[in-house]
Amino acid sequence: MRWLEITRSNSLTGSITIPGSKNSSLPLLAACCLCDEEVTLKNIPNISDVSLVCDIAKDIGMKIVINNDKLILDPSNIHSSLIDHNKSAHFRASYYFAGALLGKFKRVSIGYPGGDDFGSRPIDQHIKGLEALGAKFNFYNDYYVVEAEKLIGADIYLDVISSGATINIMLAAVLAEGKTILRNVARDPEVVDVAMFLNEMGACVKGAGTDLIIIEGVKTLGGGTHCAIPDRLIAGSYLMAAAITGGNIKVQGIIPEHLISCTAKLKEAGVCIEEGNDFIRAYTDDKIQGINVKATMYPGFATDLQQPLTSMMLVASSHSVITDTVYPGRFNNCHELNRMGADIIIKEGSVTIPGNRSLKGAWVNASDVRAGISLILAGLIAEGTTYITGVEHIERGYVDIVKDFVSLGANIKLVEKIEEEEQEDDEEASLSVC
């Protein structure tokens, strides 16, 4: 069993360099399957989700050499489009392999997407887009099969703005015959990053970053080098860590433009923000004030940041209301915060957060990566010790969260304990050998 132990910490201070974006790295790795030559990806974070997608890629024949945050990928020997159903069931972004492999192999088999548990996240827009390009879906108990003899460009309107669907359809469309027009698409920086990568490899994608993307299909993609953008969600979480502890933290190696909605809300709450070309510093001169926030699609306030923001607002001088229009059920962290004395009022799609809360340490569980950072922030200001299980979820998005928080002055450590039964078995085995 593994858990994090956190005791109340003084103001966090210092600098932290932000790693590459998880939400860019995963589709970038899958997109390499489209290429015919070697690709080098830089600034790829060493997290469990990246390790899993690399395992899946290796299973189907991709050669991968890893050197710190640089990956050299050779897709020339990919021999299969059968994605391990068990592995993909633990990895939501496995659906990117459908878009990346369908044009070359005409048939892709994938387990149903897994990942964080915070409400229904259907893939209906993925299905709609790929079907418009000529694909057919067959669904089975624990996997689905996508088939297309030929992909042909189409005019596609997404009923719901979805970053994942936008990227997946884009991957399939770059090798489709003719022109594809994607309407009402996601404008996230991660969508732009993947589009830039595809263009660098020889694709023709225009309009990424707007709600209209036009793709002229090409016959092949070559190779090259691409650097993933920094993770705006990790950066935002550390800015909130400064605010909740009354500290002073500089996040560097970032693109401040990607965090405009986040820093705007932090300023509204009374957090002091300083920006440079590649950094943001956050600190507080006085107590922060309650605010109202609506999480929505980019460039609005990110749903991935509403959970750590919820913890931050517990120390505000007045109550706050947070509404999540993207994932209305994404408030698992609030149930755990209430175990610590938060007294958050939870309704479908929104929460009301009372200010001036005094939290007490407790055993709590991180049900997803963003819930995990929310609980860590709460543990930093709680009396006594906070114990957080579900560490594996946090590791899906953070390279070494303990090391990073310790460098800023946090009292946090990772505890690993062998179950008593395992210890007894080991002792018995030792005695029998003797």
N, C-alpha and C positions, 0 to 999 in steps of 0.2 A: 504493500500500500504506500502511496506517495501523497504528500500534501505540502502546502506552503504554510509556514508559521510567520505571522507578522505581529509585531508589537508597535505601540504608538511611537511615531517618529517625530523628530523635530522638523523644521522647515527644510524641504528638499531643495538643494542648490547644486548648480554645476551645469555641464554641457553634455549632450547626448547626440551622437551621430545616428541618423535614421537609416535603417537598411532599405533594401529594395522592396517594392510593393508586392505583397502576396497576391493581391487581386490582379496584378499585371503578370507576375511571374508564371502563374498556373496556365493561363491561356497562351502565353508566349512559348512555354515548353511544349504544349500540345501542337501549336502552330508550326513548330519545327518539322512535324510529320509531313507538311505540305511541300517542303523543300527537297531538292535533289542533290544538294551539296552540303558540305559541312557548315555548321552555324556555331558562332560563339556568342553566348549570352553572358552579360556582366551584371553585377549588382543583384544577383539572385540570392534571396535569404536562405540560410540553412535551417529551415523549419520542417516539421514533420509532414506537412502537406506537400512540400516540394519533394521530399524524399519519396513519398508515395507515388507522385506522378512520374518521377524518374524510374521507379520500379516498374510501373505500368508500361512506360515507353521501352524499357529494356526488355520486358517480356515479349514485345512484338518485334524486336530486332534492332531498336535504336541503340547505337553505341554512344556512351556518355562518359566523359572524363571530367571529374570535378576537381577544381583547384580553388579552395576557399569560396568566394562568391562568384567565381567564373566557371561556367559550364561549357564544354566543347561537345557538341552533339553531331553525330553522323547518321542521318536518316536513310542513307543509300541502301541499307540492308534490311529495311523494315519488310517483314515477310507475312505479317498477319494483321487483321483488323478485329480479332477476337480479344476484347478487353476483359481481363479477369473479373468475374462477377463479384467475387468477395471483396476484392480491392476497391472496385468502383463503388461498392455499397458504402464504403467508409469515406468516400471522397466525392463531394457534391460536384465539383468542377470536372469530373470525369466525362460529363456530357460534351466537353470541348473536343474530345476525340471523335465524336460523330461528325462534326463539321470538318475536322482536319483530315479524316481518313476516307470519307465517303466518295469524294471525287476520284481517288486513285483506286480504291478497292471495291467500290460499288455496293459493298455490304459491310455493315459494322454491327457487332453485337456487344452490348454494354449492360452491366447491372444497373438497377435503378439508383439514382443519385442519393448519397447519404450526406454526412456533414453535420453542422450544428443543428440543434433542435430548438427552434423558437417559433414554430408555427409552420403552416403549409407554405411551401414554395414550389408551386407547380411549374412544369416545363412546357405548358401548353403553347407559349409563344415560340419556343424552340421548334416544336412540332409544326406549328402553322407555317413558320418561315421555311423550314426544310422541305415540307410538302409542296410549298409553292414553287420550289426549285426543281421538283420532280421526284422527291423521295417518298417512299412508302414505309409506314411503321407497322410492326407486328409486336404485340405485347404479350409477355408470358409471366409466369408467377414471380420470378425474381430477376428477370432481365427483359430487355427489348432489343429488337433488331431493326435497323434502318437500311433500306435498300434503294438504289437508284441506278438504273442502267446508264443514264446520262443526266447531268445537272444542267438546266437551262435557266438563264437569267429571268427574273420576274420583278414585278412591281409589288412590293410587300409593305403593308401597313401593320404595325404592331398595335394591338388593342391596349396593351399595358406596357409602359416603358420598362425595359428590362436590360440591364447591363450584360448579363449572361447570354440572353437570347440575341442581343445585338452582335456580340462578339462571335457567337456560334454560327449564326447565319452568315456573317461576314467571312468567316473561315471557309465555309462551303462555297460561297459565291465567287471567291477569287479565282477558282479553277473552273467555274461554270462557263458554259457557252453563252456569249452575249452579255447584255447589260442587266445589272440588278440595281433596283432602286429601293432603298430601305427608308421608310417614313416613320416618324414618331419614335425615333430610336434614342437610346441613352447617350448622354453627352459626357459621361465620366472621363476623367483623365486616363483611366486604364483602357477605355475603348480607343482613345487617341493613341496611346502607347502601342497597342497591338496593331492598329492601322499603320502607324509609322514603320513598325517592324516589317509588316507585309510589303509595304512599298519599297523598303530598302532591299528586300529579297526579290523584287521584280513585279509585284502586284500593282494594280491601278485602283487605288481606293481614294475617293475624294469626299470631303465634307465631314470627316470625323471630328467630333467636338460640337457639331450642330445637330439638329433633329432630322436631318436629311443626309443620307450617305449614298453615294453613287459608286458602283463597282463595275469596271469593265473587265470581264473575264480574260485571263491569260492561260496559255497552255502549260507553262511550267514556272516554278520559282527556283531561284538559285540559292546561294549561300551568302554569308556575310557575318557582320558583327553588330550587336545591338545591346544597349545598356538600359535595363529596366528603370522606370521612374522610382523615386523614393516613396515610401509608404506614408501617405498623408494621414491615415487613420492612427498609426502608431504615434506620429508626431502630435496629433491632436490630443491623444491620451496623456502624453507627458506634459503638455501645456496645462491640462486640467489637474495633473498631479501637483504642479506648482501652485495652482490656485487653491486647492483643497488644503494644502499644508502651510499656506502662507509663505511659500518659498520663491525661488528665482531660478528658472530653468531655461536654458537655451537649447533649442532643437536645431541642429544644423545638417547640411547636406540635403536640403529639402527644396521644394518649389512653393514659395509662399502663396502664389496665386491659387493653388489647389485647396488652400485652407481658408479662403476668404469668408465663407459662411460660418465656419467655426470661430475664427478670430472676431468676427462681427458680433457674435453672441457672447463671447467671453468679454469683450469690451462693454457690451450692454450690461453685463453682470458686475462690472467694475474692476475687471482684471486689466492690468496694464500690459499692453502689447507693444513690442518694438520689433520692426522687421528690417531685414537686409536683403541682399540679392539671393542668398541661399540659407537664411536662418530666420527664426522667430524666437524672441525671448518673451516669457510670461512671468509676471510677478504681481504681488498685491501690496498696495499701500494701506488699505483699510478693509473692512469686512465687505464681502461681496453681497449683492442684492439679488432677490428672486427675479426670475424672468419666465417668459412663456416661449416655448420652442416647438416648432412643427418639423419633424424629420420627414424629408421628402427626397426625391431624386436630385442628383447633381444638376445645377449648381446650388441646390438648396442644402440645408443642414443634413449631414449624412446619418442614416439610420445606424450605422456602425459606431457612431459617436454619442448617440443618445444614452447609452447605458453608462459609460463613465461620467457623462454629464450629470446623470441622475445622482450619482454619489457626490459629485462636486457641489450640487445645489443643496445638499443636506446641511452645509455650514453657512448657507445664505441667511441674511437677516430677515427675510420674509419668504413666503411659500412660492413655489414654482409649479408650472404645469408643462408637461412634455407630452406631445401627441406624435405618434408614429403612423404615418400614412402608408409607409412601404410595407412594414411587417407589424400589424396591429397587435400581434400576440407576443412581441419581443420584450417581455418584461419579467422573464424568469428571475433576473437578478434582483428585482424588487421584493420578491417573496423572501429571498435570502437576506436582503438588507433589513427587512422587517424583523428577522430573527435577531438582529443586532440592535433593534430599538429605533428603526427609522420611521415607523408609523406612516409609511407611504400608502396613499389611497389608490387602489388599482381598479381601473375600469377598462372595458374593451377599447383598445386603441389609445388610451392615455393614462397618465398617472399624475397625481397631485402630490408634491413633495413639500412637507412642512420644513421650514427653516429652523435654525438654531438647535439642531438635534445633537444629543450626546449619545454616541454609540458605545456599545459594549462588545467586546470580543466574543465570538461564538464559532461553532463548527458550521461552515456553510459550504455549498457546492457550486462550482462553476460549470454551468450547463453548456456554455459555448465560450469562444475566445473573448468576445467583448464583455460578456457577463463576468468573466474572470478578471479583467482589468478593472471593472467596476468594483468588485469585491476587494481587490488589492487596495484601491484608493480608499475605500471605507476602512479597511484594516489599519491604514496609516494614521487615522485620527481616532480610532476606537480605544477605549480603556481596556487594559488587559491584553490578552492574546487572541488573535483571529486565526483560525485554522481553515484553509481552503483546500477542498478535495476537487477532483476533476482537472488535475494539473495537465493531463494530456490534451485537453481542449485549448488551454492557454498556449501550449507548445505548438499548436497548429498555426499560430500567427506571430509568435515572438521567438527570436533566436535564443536569447538567454536573459529572460526577464529578471531573474534574481540578480545576476551580475550588474545589469543596467541600473536597477533600483538601488542596489548597495552603493554603486558609484555616486549616486546622488544623495546618499546619507540615510537611506531607509533601513529599518531593522527588519529584514526579511531573510528567510532561509528555506531551502528545500529539504524536506525530511523524507527519507525512504526507509521503510520498516518491513522486514520480512515477516510474513504472517507466522503466528506461533506454530501452526500446524506444519509449515514448511521447515521451521527451525527444528521441531521435534523429529521430523523425518530425516533431516540431515544428521542430527545427533545419533539416531538409531542406526543410520547407514555407517557412520563413523565407528560406532561400537561393534557392529557386525564385522567390519573390516579388521578391527583390532583382534 
